[in-house]
Amino acid sequence: MSAKIAVIYYSATGTVHALAQALAEGAEKAGAEVRLRRVGELAPDAAIDANPAWREHVDATKDQVEVATLDDLTWANGYALGSPTRYGNIASQLKQFIDSTGGLWAQGVFQDKPFTGFSSAHNLHGGNESTLLALYNTAHHWGSLIVSPGFTDEKVYAAGGNPYGTVHAGSAGPVTDAALDAARHQGERLARLTEKVAA
């Protein structure tokens, strides 16, 4: 059975979106079928409009990337979830989507399916690792198999050496080529291992 990867993320200003796209590219390169999905926006327009980059990203992706549904999770046999850091935790937008999965969890939909995470904080040490660890708590409860990138490729080192998942510090500007390469590697790794588990 081939890998079917759901890349589901929340991004306010586009950093996590860029990582999600790169991760999806890596999974596709490894032969996986991929659904790239964003979760719905919960913030009020007043908050979004106060940050021009946030408004620009919301407008740019509203017709470009489909909103995630529970069907995307049922369809997939491997998962990549991404979120910006919010006080060292995942964003409420992604958390709300995760909190809607109780029925699927009760049916055992997530059991033994590979799961990886990616993130972005404003600063390099602004909570990336704690956000990924918080995200992996979901995988523990789902009974999924955590597939972190580890130190499995030089691309991980080139992007800052985070074994938990690909990250980018927003304060450094646009997502670097090194981070995008690391995300592609992470997607390839997820797809390869998903195919092995699904066989």
Backbone torsions as a table, in degrees:
resi	resn	phi	psi	omega
1	MET	NA	134.9	180.0
2	SER	-79.3	161.8	178.8
3	ALA	-76.5	136.1	173.2
4	LYS	-123.3	107.6	-170.8
5	ILE	-106.6	127.2	171.4
6	ALA	-98.8	114.4	174.9
7	VAL	-100.3	108.0	-173.8
8	ILE	-122.1	130.6	-171.4
9	TYR	-150.2	165.1	166.2
10	TYR	-122.8	137.8	176.7
11	SER	-143.4	130.9	178.0
12	ALA	-86.3	-55.4	-174.3
13	THR	-110.4	2.3	171.4
14	GLY	114.3	-10.6	-178.0
15	THR	-65.0	-51.6	-179.4
16	VAL	-66.9	-32.3	175.3
17	HIS	-59.1	-45.6	179.7
18	ALA	-62.8	-41.9	177.3
19	LEU	-63.9	-40.3	179.8
20	ALA	-62.6	-43.2	179.0
21	GLN	-61.8	-42.8	-179.6
22	ALA	-66.6	-41.4	178.4
23	LEU	-62.3	-42.0	177.4
24	ALA	-62.0	-41.1	177.7
25	GLU	-60.0	-42.9	179.3
26	GLY	-63.7	-41.7	178.7
27	ALA	-64.7	-41.3	178.1
28	GLU	-64.7	-39.6	178.2
29	LYS	-59.8	-32.4	179.3
30	ALA	-83.9	4.5	175.1
31	GLY	98.1	5.6	-178.4
32	ALA	-81.7	151.9	166.6
33	GLU	-86.7	134.3	-171.7
34	VAL	-128.2	137.7	167.4
35	ARG	-113.6	114.4	176.2
36	LEU	-94.0	119.5	-174.5
37	ARG	-136.9	143.5	173.1
38	ARG	-106.8	152.2	173.8
39	VAL	-87.9	160.4	-177.0
40	GLY	-65.6	150.7	178.2
41	GLU	-82.6	134.7	179.2
42	LEU	-107.8	-18.9	-174.7
43	ALA	-69.6	146.3	177.3
44	PRO	-71.0	155.8	-179.9
45	ASP	-56.4	-34.1	-179.2
46	ALA	-61.1	-39.4	179.1
47	ALA	-70.2	-43.4	-179.7
48	ILE	-63.6	-43.9	-178.0
49	ASP	-67.4	-21.0	179.5
50	ALA	-72.0	-14.9	179.5
51	ASN	-125.3	103.3	-176.5
52	PRO	-54.3	-35.5	179.4
53	ALA	-67.1	-36.6	178.2
54	TRP	-65.7	-47.7	179.4
55	ARG	-60.8	-42.8	-179.0
56	GLU	-61.2	-43.0	-178.5
57	HIS	-68.7	-42.9	178.7
58	VAL	-58.0	-47.5	-178.9
59	ASP	-66.1	-37.4	-176.6
60	ALA	-70.2	-31.0	-173.8
61	THR	-102.6	-7.6	-174.1
62	LYS	-61.2	-31.7	177.7
63	ASP	-108.8	-3.3	-176.1
64	GLN	-92.6	-36.7	-175.6
65	VAL	-124.4	127.1	179.9
66	GLU	-67.4	152.6	175.8
67	VAL	-80.1	135.5	-178.5
68	ALA	-63.9	144.3	173.8
69	THR	-128.5	167.5	176.7
70	LEU	-64.0	-27.3	177.3
71	ASP	-60.6	-34.0	178.1
72	ASP	-62.2	-36.0	179.3
73	LEU	-73.1	-39.5	178.6
74	THR	-65.4	-40.0	-179.2
75	TRP	-64.0	-39.4	-170.5
76	ALA	-77.4	152.7	168.7
77	ASN	-117.4	13.4	172.6
78	GLY	-158.1	146.9	-172.7
79	TYR	-129.0	140.1	170.1
80	ALA	-129.5	116.0	-179.2
81	LEU	-115.5	137.3	-178.3
82	GLY	-133.1	146.0	-178.5
83	SER	-153.7	143.8	167.0
84	PRO	-69.4	162.5	179.2
85	THR	-82.7	134.4	172.7
86	ARG	-126.6	99.6	-177.2
87	TYR	53.3	42.2	178.1
88	GLY	77.8	13.8	-178.1
89	ASN	-134.7	175.8	-179.8
90	ILE	-78.8	156.0	-179.0
91	ALA	-67.4	147.7	-177.2
92	SER	-61.4	-29.7	-179.6
93	GLN	-62.4	-46.8	177.9
94	LEU	-70.9	-37.6	-179.7
95	LYS	-61.8	-39.2	178.8
96	GLN	-62.6	-41.0	178.2
97	PHE	-63.0	-46.7	178.7
98	ILE	-59.1	-40.6	-178.4
99	ASP	-67.1	-12.9	178.4
100	SER	-89.5	2.6	-173.2
101	THR	-94.6	9.5	-175.6
102	GLY	-56.3	-40.2	179.7
103	GLY	-63.5	-41.3	178.2
104	LEU	-67.5	-40.7	177.2
105	TRP	-58.1	-44.4	-179.3
106	ALA	-63.2	-28.3	178.4
107	GLN	-84.5	-5.8	179.9
108	GLY	79.4	19.9	-176.2
109	VAL	-59.4	-33.5	-172.0
110	PHE	-91.3	-7.7	-173.0
111	GLN	-62.0	133.3	174.0
112	ASP	63.2	20.7	176.3
113	LYS	-102.1	132.4	179.7
114	PRO	-61.1	147.4	-171.6
115	PHE	-145.4	130.2	175.4
116	THR	-135.6	161.9	-177.2
117	GLY	-134.3	159.2	177.4
118	PHE	-148.9	159.3	-170.4
119	SER	-157.8	172.6	172.5
120	SER	-152.9	131.1	170.9
121	ALA	-116.0	164.2	179.2
122	HIS	-63.8	-42.0	-179.0
123	ASN	-109.9	155.3	-178.4
124	LEU	-54.7	-39.7	-178.9
125	HIS	-109.2	34.8	-177.2
126	GLY	-90.4	14.6	175.9
127	GLY	117.7	12.0	-179.1
128	ASN	-56.7	-50.8	-175.6
129	GLU	-68.2	-40.0	179.4
130	SER	-66.9	-32.4	176.7
131	THR	-65.9	-44.0	178.4
132	LEU	-64.8	-41.4	177.8
133	LEU	-63.9	-38.9	176.3
134	ALA	-64.1	-40.3	177.9
135	LEU	-63.7	-38.9	179.9
136	TYR	-69.3	-17.9	172.2
137	ASN	-58.9	-35.6	176.5
138	THR	-61.1	-44.9	179.5
139	ALA	-60.4	-39.5	177.6
140	HIS	-60.1	-46.4	-178.1
141	HIS	-70.0	-34.9	178.3
142	TRP	-70.7	-20.6	-173.2
143	GLY	80.2	21.8	178.6
144	SER	-83.1	168.6	-178.3
145	LEU	-105.2	115.6	-177.0
146	ILE	-72.4	126.3	178.5
147	VAL	-120.6	83.7	175.7
148	SER	-80.4	161.0	178.3
149	PRO	-68.7	-25.1	-176.1
150	GLY	55.1	-161.3	174.4
151	PHE	-103.3	63.3	-172.2
152	THR	-100.2	-2.2	-177.1
153	ASP	-160.7	151.1	178.0
154	GLU	-60.4	-25.4	179.8
155	LYS	-62.1	-31.7	177.7
156	VAL	-64.4	-44.8	178.4
157	TYR	-64.1	-43.1	-177.4
158	ALA	-62.8	-26.7	-179.2
159	ALA	-93.1	10.4	177.5
160	GLY	114.2	-7.5	173.1
161	GLY	74.6	45.1	177.6
162	ASN	-99.1	110.0	-177.2
163	PRO	-77.6	-10.7	-177.2
164	TYR	-80.9	-31.6	-177.7
165	GLY	166.6	160.6	-179.4
166	THR	-69.6	136.6	179.8
167	VAL	-138.2	162.2	173.9
168	HIS	-146.0	136.4	176.1
169	ALA	-84.1	116.4	-177.6
170	GLY	-59.3	-29.7	-178.9
171	SER	-68.0	-14.4	179.7
172	ALA	-83.1	-1.5	180.0
173	GLY	98.5	-158.2	-178.6
174	PRO	-57.4	154.9	-179.5
175	VAL	-58.6	130.7	-176.6
176	THR	-74.5	157.2	174.9
177	ASP	-59.8	-35.3	179.9
178	ALA	-63.2	-43.2	178.5
179	ALA	-66.4	-39.4	177.9
180	LEU	-64.5	-39.6	176.7
181	ASP	-63.9	-40.7	178.6
182	ALA	-65.1	-38.9	178.0
183	ALA	-65.2	-39.8	177.1
184	ARG	-62.2	-42.7	176.8
185	HIS	-60.1	-43.5	-179.6
186	GLN	-61.8	-40.4	177.8
187	GLY	-66.0	-41.9	177.0
188	GLU	-61.1	-45.0	-179.2
189	ARG	-61.8	-44.6	178.7
190	LEU	-60.6	-45.1	-177.7
191	ALA	-64.4	-43.4	-179.2
192	ARG	-62.6	-45.6	-177.7
193	LEU	-72.0	-33.7	176.5
194	THR	-62.2	-42.9	179.9
195	GLU	-63.0	-38.9	178.6
196	LYS	-65.3	-44.5	-178.9
197	VAL	-66.5	-37.1	-176.0
198	ALA	-77.0	-17.0	-175.2
199	ALA	-63.8	NA	NA
